[in-house]
């Protein structure tokens, strides 16, 4: 069984997506950053860009986001951004 983590992406005025993932790539302020299950705890700023989520079945979701931050601890990742939406051509919101 593939290890997963809980992911929640929220904008200032609405939820964007939440679900399980086997990996997430974020546009960290210092450059792209990948997060896998059991990653060490981290709190970092993110910049405008794309958050990519790989779901447990291998499906990829992409979200265009504005500036914000991510928090990861105990296999729970939360991305709080000033604005965001599913990227054009991405899978439907879950």
N, CA, C and O atoms as a DFTB+ gen file, in Angstrom:
376 C
 N C O
     1  1       0.837      -1.180       0.000
     2  2       0.000       0.000       0.000
     3  2       0.887       1.250       0.000
     4  3       1.880       1.318       0.725
     5  1       0.518       2.227      -0.815
     6  2       1.271       3.464      -0.933
     7  2       0.961       4.395       0.238
     8  3      -0.201       4.587       0.597
     9  1       2.008       4.969       0.827
    10  2       1.820       5.931       1.915
    11  2       1.165       7.194       1.365
    12  3       1.460       7.622       0.249
    13  1       0.281       7.780       2.154
    14  2      -0.401       9.006       1.739
    15  2      -0.388      10.029       2.869
    16  3      -0.023       9.739       4.008
    17  1      -0.796      11.221       2.506
    18  2      -0.946      12.305       3.470
    19  2      -2.246      13.032       3.167
    20  3      -2.770      12.960       2.055
    21  1      -2.751      13.726       4.159
    22  2      -3.953      14.528       4.011
    23  2      -3.541      15.916       3.522
    24  3      -2.619      16.522       4.066
    25  1      -4.226      16.414       2.495
    26  2      -3.889      17.715       1.910
    27  2      -5.136      18.603       1.905
    28  3      -6.217      18.174       1.503
    29  1      -4.965      19.833       2.353
    30  2      -6.025      20.833       2.297
    31  2      -5.436      22.101       1.694
    32  3      -4.429      22.619       2.175
    33  1      -6.076      22.596       0.634
    34  2      -5.657      23.846      -0.002
    35  2      -6.826      24.825       0.141
    36  3      -7.933      24.560      -0.328
    37  1      -6.561      25.957       0.795
    38  2      -7.619      26.939       1.026
    39  2      -7.160      28.328       0.596
    40  3      -6.006      28.709       0.790
    41  1      -8.101      29.077       0.004
    42  2      -7.857      30.485      -0.313
    43  2      -8.465      31.315       0.808
    44  3      -9.180      30.791       1.662
    45  1      -8.181      32.594       0.798
    46  2      -8.685      33.488       1.844
    47  2     -10.204      33.454       1.938
    48  3     -10.758      33.614       3.025
    49  1     -10.890      33.248       0.806
    50  2     -12.347      33.331       0.811
    51  2     -13.079      32.043       0.450
    52  3     -14.310      32.039       0.412
    53  1     -12.354      30.936       0.179
    54  2     -13.044      29.685      -0.146
    55  2     -12.078      28.490      -0.109
    56  3     -10.876      28.645      -0.323
    57  1     -12.628      27.291       0.167
    58  2     -11.799      26.092       0.079
    59  2     -11.522      25.787      -1.397
    60  3     -12.383      26.011      -2.247
    61  1     -10.335      25.281      -1.698
    62  2      -9.975      24.962      -3.077
    63  2     -10.026      23.458      -3.320
    64  3     -10.645      23.000      -4.281
    65  1      -9.366      22.680      -2.436
    66  2      -9.362      21.226      -2.600
    67  2      -8.904      20.586      -1.305
    68  3      -8.125      21.166      -0.548
    69  1      -9.395      19.389      -1.063
    70  2      -8.912      18.605       0.054
    71  2      -9.044      17.137      -0.300
    72  3     -10.003      16.729      -0.955
    73  1      -8.076      16.346       0.138
    74  2      -8.089      14.917      -0.142
    75  2      -6.775      14.278       0.263
    76  3      -5.963      14.887       0.960
    77  1      -6.573      13.047      -0.179
    78  2      -5.359      12.296       0.102
    79  2      -4.399      12.420      -1.077
    80  3      -4.824      12.540      -2.227
    81  1      -3.114      12.389      -0.782
    82  2      -2.107      12.497      -1.838
    83  2      -0.894      11.650      -1.481
    84  3      -0.617      11.399      -0.308
    85  1      -0.176      11.214      -2.512
    86  2       1.089      10.526      -2.250
    87  2       2.276      11.459      -2.427
    88  3       3.384      11.133      -2.001
    89  1       2.059      12.630      -3.056
    90  2       3.093      13.663      -3.112
    91  2       2.466      14.995      -3.499
    92  3       1.413      15.052      -4.135
    93  1       3.153      16.073      -3.093
    94  2       2.717      17.433      -3.423
    95  2       3.961      18.237      -3.765
    96  3       4.971      18.154      -3.066
    97  1       3.890      19.016      -4.841
    98  2       4.967      19.931      -5.213
    99  2       4.436      21.345      -5.059
   100  3       3.354      21.673      -5.547
   101  1       5.218      22.187      -4.367
   102  2       4.776      23.557      -4.087
   103  2       5.795      24.571      -4.615
   104  3       6.984      24.268      -4.714
   105  1       5.320      25.780      -4.954
   106  2       6.236      26.845      -5.377
   107  2       6.769      27.602      -4.155
   108  3       6.364      28.736      -3.901
   109  1       7.672      26.975      -3.405
   110  2       8.219      27.607      -2.200
   111  2       8.952      28.889      -2.571
   112  3       9.429      29.041      -3.696
   113  1       9.036      29.797      -1.627
   114  2       9.689      31.080      -1.862
   115  2      11.132      30.919      -2.317
   116  3      11.636      31.754      -3.068
   117  1      11.804      29.861      -1.877
   118  2      13.201      29.611      -2.245
   119  2      13.333      28.705      -3.472
   120  3      14.450      28.363      -3.859
   121  1      12.215      28.312      -4.091
   122  2      12.235      27.426      -5.253
   123  2      11.281      26.261      -5.053
   124  3      10.720      26.097      -3.969
   125  1      11.092      25.454      -6.086
   126  2      10.170      24.324      -6.016
   127  2      10.553      23.366      -4.894
   128  3      11.733      23.140      -4.626
   129  1       9.531      22.806      -4.243
   130  2       9.767      21.895      -3.120
   131  2       8.770      20.753      -3.186
   132  3       7.573      20.977      -3.370
   133  1       9.256      19.537      -3.037
   134  2       8.393      18.370      -3.007
   135  2       8.171      17.904      -1.581
   136  3       9.084      17.932      -0.756
   137  1       6.952      17.477      -1.298
   138  2       6.605      16.950       0.022
   139  2       6.051      15.541      -0.180
   140  3       5.141      15.327      -0.981
   141  1       6.614      14.588       0.558
   142  2       6.153      13.207       0.539
   143  2       5.650      12.848       1.933
   144  3       5.996      13.523       2.902
   145  1       4.838      11.795       2.052
   146  2       4.419      11.357       3.378
   147  2       5.645      11.138       4.276
   148  3       6.708      10.728       3.809
   149  1       5.476      11.416       5.556
   150  2       6.514      11.275       6.577
   151  2       7.660      12.272       6.432
   152  3       8.717      12.086       7.036
   153  1       7.466      13.331       5.638
   154  2       8.454      14.411       5.537
   155  2       8.588      15.048       6.914
   156  3       7.642      15.031       7.702
   157  1       9.742      15.600       7.203
   158  2       9.904      16.298       8.482
   159  2       8.956      17.495       8.524
   160  3       8.616      18.038       7.472
   161  1       8.524      17.917       9.702
   162  2       7.630      19.077       9.802
   163  2       8.261      20.306       9.149
   164  3       9.465      20.536       9.264
   165  1       7.438      21.083       8.470
   166  2       7.930      22.272       7.781
   167  2       6.838      23.337       7.750
   168  3       5.650      23.029       7.655
   169  1       7.261      24.577       7.830
   170  2       6.398      25.737       7.659
   171  2       7.168      26.665       6.741
   172  3       8.258      27.114       7.095
   173  1       6.624      26.964       5.565
   174  2       7.362      27.792       4.612
   175  2       6.422      28.662       3.797
   176  3       5.255      28.325       3.596
   177  1       6.948      29.786       3.332
   178  2       6.201      30.679       2.448
   179  2       6.171      30.093       1.050
   180  3       7.129      29.460       0.608
   181  1       5.055      30.310       0.357
   182  2       4.981      29.944      -1.056
   183  2       4.660      31.201      -1.850
   184  3       4.084      32.160      -1.337
   185  1       5.049      31.163      -3.107
   186  2       4.823      32.303      -3.985
   187  2       3.828      31.914      -5.067
   188  3       3.479      30.742      -5.213
   189  1       3.386      32.886      -5.806
   190  2       2.459      32.635      -6.905
   191  2       3.030      31.552      -7.806
   192  3       4.201      31.604      -8.183
   193  1       2.210      30.577      -8.149
   194  2       2.663      29.482      -9.001
   195  2       1.650      28.350      -9.008
   196  3       0.448      28.575      -8.866
   197  1       2.150      27.128      -9.175
   198  2       1.289      25.951      -9.283
   199  2       1.610      24.946      -8.188
   200  3       2.766      24.574      -7.984
   201  1       0.575      24.515      -7.492
   202  2       0.687      23.405      -6.545
   203  2       0.221      22.162      -7.302
   204  3      -0.885      22.137      -7.841
   205  1       1.066      21.136      -7.341
   206  2       0.725      19.880      -8.016
   207  2       0.546      18.781      -6.982
   208  3       1.385      18.595      -6.100
   209  1      -0.552      18.061      -7.104
   210  2      -0.884      16.985      -6.176
   211  2      -0.969      15.678      -6.966
   212  3      -1.635      15.612      -8.000
   213  1      -0.293      14.644      -6.474
   214  2      -0.427      13.302      -7.051
   215  2      -1.283      12.501      -6.077
   216  3      -0.889      12.261      -4.936
   217  1      -2.456      12.091      -6.544
   218  2      -3.378      11.339      -5.708
   219  2      -2.914       9.887      -5.564
   220  3      -2.050       9.441      -6.319
   221  1      -3.474       9.148      -4.609
   222  2      -3.054       7.763      -4.401
   223  2      -3.159       6.878      -5.649
   224  3      -2.373       5.944      -5.811
   225  1      -4.122       7.163      -6.529
   226  2      -4.277       6.362      -7.751
   227  2      -3.380       6.834      -8.895
   228  3      -3.442       6.285      -9.995
   229  1      -2.545       7.851      -8.645
   230  2      -1.636       8.372      -9.665
   231  2      -2.175       9.556     -10.441
   232  3      -1.443      10.167     -11.219
   233  1      -3.448       9.895     -10.245
   234  2      -4.024      11.053     -10.933
   235  2      -3.325      12.324     -10.443
   236  3      -2.986      12.447      -9.266
   237  1      -3.117      13.264     -11.366
   238  2      -2.451      14.526     -11.039
   239  2      -3.475      15.665     -11.071
   240  3      -4.276      15.780     -11.999
   241  1      -3.424      16.496     -10.037
   242  2      -4.242      17.711      -9.978
   243  2      -3.291      18.889      -9.859
   244  3      -2.267      18.804      -9.182
   245  1      -3.631      19.983     -10.516
   246  2      -2.817      21.190     -10.441
   247  2      -3.700      22.367     -10.067
   248  3      -4.845      22.480     -10.507
   249  1      -3.135      23.242      -9.242
   250  2      -3.874      24.408      -8.753
   251  2      -3.009      25.643      -8.901
   252  3      -1.870      25.668      -8.434
   253  1      -3.543      26.670      -9.549
   254  2      -2.859      27.954      -9.656
   255  2      -3.135      28.705      -8.360
   256  3      -4.291      28.912      -7.992
   257  1      -2.076      29.111      -7.673
   258  2      -2.239      29.777      -6.381
   259  2      -1.478      31.087      -6.335
   260  3      -0.535      31.314      -7.094
   261  1      -1.913      31.942      -5.424
   262  2      -1.200      33.178      -5.138
   263  2      -0.263      32.949      -3.964
   264  3      -0.040      31.811      -3.551
   265  1       0.279      34.023      -3.433
   266  2       1.197      33.926      -2.299
   267  2       0.480      33.355      -1.069
   268  3      -0.735      33.481      -0.920
   269  1       1.268      32.728      -0.202
   270  2       0.709      32.169       1.027
   271  2       1.765      31.390       1.781
   272  3       2.947      31.735       1.752
   273  1       1.330      30.327       2.462
   274  2       2.272      29.479       3.188
   275  2       1.745      28.056       3.234
   276  3       0.558      27.812       3.017
   277  1       2.644      27.115       3.519
   278  2       2.240      25.738       3.766
   279  2       2.755      25.327       5.132
   280  3       3.792      25.787       5.612
   281  1       1.990      24.450       5.723
   282  2       2.364      23.840       6.992
   283  2       2.245      22.335       6.791
   284  3       1.228      21.853       6.292
   285  1       3.285      21.588       7.180
   286  2       3.230      20.138       7.100
   287  2       3.701      19.552       8.417
   288  3       4.778      19.888       8.911
   289  1       2.878      18.667       8.985
   290  2       3.236      17.972      10.222
   291  2       2.318      16.768      10.365
   292  3       1.127      16.856      10.064
   293  1       2.857      15.651      10.819
   294  2       2.075      14.432      11.072
   295  2       1.234      14.025       9.867
   296  3       0.063      13.674      10.010
   297  1       1.840      14.073       8.676
   298  2       1.191      13.701       7.420
   299  2      -0.071      14.498       7.110
   300  3      -1.017      13.983       6.514
   301  1      -0.069      15.767       7.525
   302  2      -1.143      16.708       7.179
   303  2      -0.503      17.958       6.587
   304  3       0.277      18.644       7.248
   305  1      -0.840      18.243       5.341
   306  2      -0.328      19.431       4.673
   307  2      -1.480      20.404       4.479
   308  3      -2.535      20.043       3.957
   309  1      -1.265      21.634       4.903
   310  2      -2.241      22.700       4.683
   311  2      -1.557      23.813       3.913
   312  3      -0.508      24.312       4.320
   313  1      -2.162      24.197       2.794
   314  2      -1.683      25.338       2.015
   315  2      -2.737      26.433       2.142
   316  3      -3.888      26.245       1.748
   317  1      -2.340      27.569       2.691
   318  2      -3.231      28.722       2.830
   319  2      -2.703      29.814       1.907
   320  3      -1.580      30.288       2.072
   321  1      -3.522      30.209       0.934
   322  2      -3.082      31.149      -0.098
   323  2      -4.075      32.300      -0.212
   324  3      -5.228      32.185       0.204
   325  1      -3.610      33.418      -0.784
   326  2      -4.524      34.554      -0.911
   327  2      -5.581      34.316      -1.981
   328  3      -6.688      34.845      -1.883
   329  1      -5.257      33.530      -2.997
   330  2      -6.247      33.141      -4.014
   331  2      -5.780      31.872      -4.701
   332  3      -4.593      31.547      -4.689
   333  1      -6.731      31.152      -5.305
   334  2      -6.365      29.933      -5.987
   335  2      -7.560      29.299      -6.685
   336  3      -8.719      29.574      -6.373
   337  1      -7.225      28.430      -7.649
   338  2      -8.246      27.701      -8.397
   339  2      -7.580      26.535      -9.103
   340  3      -6.364      26.515      -9.291
   341  1      -8.404      25.551      -9.495
   342  2      -7.890      24.427     -10.262
   343  2      -7.340      24.973     -11.587
   344  3      -7.946      25.856     -12.195
   345  1      -6.213      24.455     -12.024
   346  2      -5.626      24.882     -13.294
   347  2      -6.516      24.440     -14.446
   348  3      -7.217      23.434     -14.339
   349  1      -6.492      25.175     -15.536
   350  2      -7.243      24.809     -16.724
   351  2      -6.802      23.425     -17.180
   352  3      -5.607      23.147     -17.276
   353  1      -7.766      22.565     -17.458
   354  2      -7.454      21.216     -17.912
   355  2      -7.166      20.250     -16.779
   356  3      -6.922      19.070     -17.030
   357  1      -7.187      20.719     -15.538
   358  2      -6.950      19.837     -14.390
   359  2      -8.195      19.027     -14.090
   360  3      -9.288      19.359     -14.548
   361  1      -8.029      17.975     -13.325
   362  2      -9.166      17.150     -12.930
   363  2     -10.164      17.995     -12.135
   364  3      -9.788      19.002     -11.535
   365  1     -11.407      17.594     -12.132
   366  2     -12.441      18.342     -11.413
   367  2     -12.147      18.383      -9.933
   368  3     -11.492      17.494      -9.389
   369  1     -12.632      19.413      -9.293
   370  2     -12.420      19.589      -7.852
   371  2     -13.030      18.426      -7.098
   372  3     -14.111      17.949      -7.441
   373  1     -12.312      17.960      -6.041
   374  2     -12.754      16.786      -5.295
   375  2     -13.406      17.081      -4.009
   376  3     -13.817      16.162      -3.300
